[in-house]
Amino acid sequence: MTRKQFIIRLTNLMKLALKLNNERVKYGITALEDEVEDIDDEFFKHGLRLILLETDPKIISEILSNKEKHEKNKNKRMYNAAAKRAVLGIQEGYSFTVLFQLLISIPNLSHKEKRQIEYEILLNDDLNFDA
């Protein structure tokens, strides 16, 4: 995965994670059941399935961390780390702002990359922002 692909995929992951988190907060964890099967990202989908099985967050973190460690591509590994953070944030039902800040704080993002992602997120009409 190239750096450009990483930024695009990370932005899309963040949009999806924030949308799913809003649904989880409003309607409960079971609201995600229909959404999960439409997700193309197998790593993220695996984590969401574990949430739906009511798996302990420590176990989810361990499983996803083990999968993450096997990835050789640095950008893909960073993407998986973000996906793991998203899964755990959704499980906890963080506010939009907290989950957004958690995901945008990924190490090794340049200021320009962060601004680009923030801009894309703020333009997304499907997301509801909290105060």
Contacts in CASP RR format, 6 or more apart in sequence:
PFRMAT RR
TARGET T0000
AUTHOR 0000-0000-0000
METHOD contacts of the structure
MODEL  1
MTRKQFIIRLTNLMKLALKLNNERVKYGITALEDEVEDIDDEFFKHGLRL
ILLETDPKIISEILSNKEKHEKNKNKRMYNAAAKRAVLGIQEGYSFTVLF
QLLISIPNLSHKEKRQIEYEILLNDDLNFDA
1 9 0 8 1.000
1 73 0 8 1.000
1 75 0 8 1.000
1 76 0 8 1.000
1 79 0 8 1.000
2 75 0 8 1.000
3 75 0 8 1.000
5 75 0 8 1.000
6 75 0 8 1.000
6 76 0 8 1.000
6 78 0 8 1.000
6 79 0 8 1.000
7 113 0 8 1.000
7 116 0 8 1.000
7 117 0 8 1.000
9 79 0 8 1.000
10 78 0 8 1.000
10 79 0 8 1.000
10 82 0 8 1.000
10 103 0 8 1.000
10 106 0 8 1.000
10 117 0 8 1.000
11 116 0 8 1.000
11 117 0 8 1.000
11 120 0 8 1.000
11 121 0 8 1.000
13 41 0 8 1.000
13 44 0 8 1.000
13 79 0 8 1.000
13 82 0 8 1.000
13 83 0 8 1.000
13 86 0 8 1.000
13 103 0 8 1.000
14 82 0 8 1.000
14 86 0 8 1.000
14 100 0 8 1.000
14 103 0 8 1.000
14 104 0 8 1.000
14 117 0 8 1.000
14 121 0 8 1.000
15 120 0 8 1.000
15 121 0 8 1.000
15 124 0 8 1.000
15 126 0 8 1.000
15 127 0 8 1.000
16 39 0 8 1.000
16 44 0 8 1.000
17 44 0 8 1.000
17 83 0 8 1.000
17 86 0 8 1.000
17 89 0 8 1.000
17 90 0 8 1.000
17 99 0 8 1.000
17 103 0 8 1.000
18 96 0 8 1.000
18 99 0 8 1.000
18 100 0 8 1.000
18 121 0 8 1.000
18 127 0 8 1.000
19 126 0 8 1.000
19 127 0 8 1.000
20 32 0 8 1.000
20 35 0 8 1.000
20 48 0 8 1.000
20 90 0 8 1.000
21 89 0 8 1.000
21 90 0 8 1.000
21 93 0 8 1.000
21 94 0 8 1.000
21 96 0 8 1.000
21 99 0 8 1.000
22 96 0 8 1.000
22 127 0 8 1.000
22 128 0 8 1.000
23 31 0 8 1.000
23 32 0 8 1.000
23 35 0 8 1.000
24 31 0 8 1.000
24 32 0 8 1.000
24 90 0 8 1.000
24 93 0 8 1.000
25 93 0 8 1.000
25 95 0 8 1.000
29 51 0 8 1.000
29 52 0 8 1.000
29 54 0 8 1.000
29 91 0 8 1.000
30 52 0 8 1.000
32 48 0 8 1.000
32 51 0 8 1.000
32 52 0 8 1.000
32 90 0 8 1.000
33 52 0 8 1.000
36 45 0 8 1.000
36 48 0 8 1.000
36 49 0 8 1.000
36 52 0 8 1.000
37 45 0 8 1.000
39 45 0 8 1.000
39 48 0 8 1.000
41 83 0 8 1.000
43 64 0 8 1.000
43 67 0 8 1.000
43 68 0 8 1.000
43 80 0 8 1.000
43 83 0 8 1.000
44 83 0 8 1.000
44 86 0 8 1.000
44 87 0 8 1.000
46 63 0 8 1.000
46 64 0 8 1.000
46 67 0 8 1.000
47 60 0 8 1.000
47 63 0 8 1.000
47 64 0 8 1.000
47 83 0 8 1.000
47 84 0 8 1.000
47 87 0 8 1.000
48 87 0 8 1.000
48 90 0 8 1.000
50 59 0 8 1.000
50 60 0 8 1.000
50 63 0 8 1.000
50 87 0 8 1.000
51 60 0 8 1.000
51 87 0 8 1.000
51 90 0 8 1.000
51 91 0 8 1.000
57 88 0 8 1.000
57 91 0 8 1.000
57 92 0 8 1.000
60 87 0 8 1.000
60 88 0 8 1.000
60 91 0 8 1.000
61 84 0 8 1.000
61 88 0 8 1.000
64 80 0 8 1.000
64 83 0 8 1.000
64 84 0 8 1.000
64 87 0 8 1.000
65 84 0 8 1.000
67 80 0 8 1.000
68 77 0 8 1.000
68 80 0 8 1.000
68 81 0 8 1.000
68 84 0 8 1.000
71 77 0 8 1.000
71 80 0 8 1.000
78 106 0 8 1.000
78 107 0 8 1.000
78 108 0 8 1.000
81 106 0 8 1.000
82 103 0 8 1.000
82 106 0 8 1.000
85 102 0 8 1.000
85 103 0 8 1.000
85 106 0 8 1.000
86 99 0 8 1.000
86 103 0 8 1.000
89 99 0 8 1.000
89 102 0 8 1.000
90 99 0 8 1.000
93 99 0 8 1.000
94 102 0 8 1.000
95 130 0 8 1.000
96 127 0 8 1.000
96 128 0 8 1.000
96 129 0 8 1.000
96 130 0 8 1.000
97 129 0 8 1.000
97 130 0 8 1.000
97 131 0 8 1.000
100 121 0 8 1.000
104 114 0 8 1.000
104 117 0 8 1.000
104 118 0 8 1.000
109 117 0 8 1.000
121 127 0 8 1.000
END
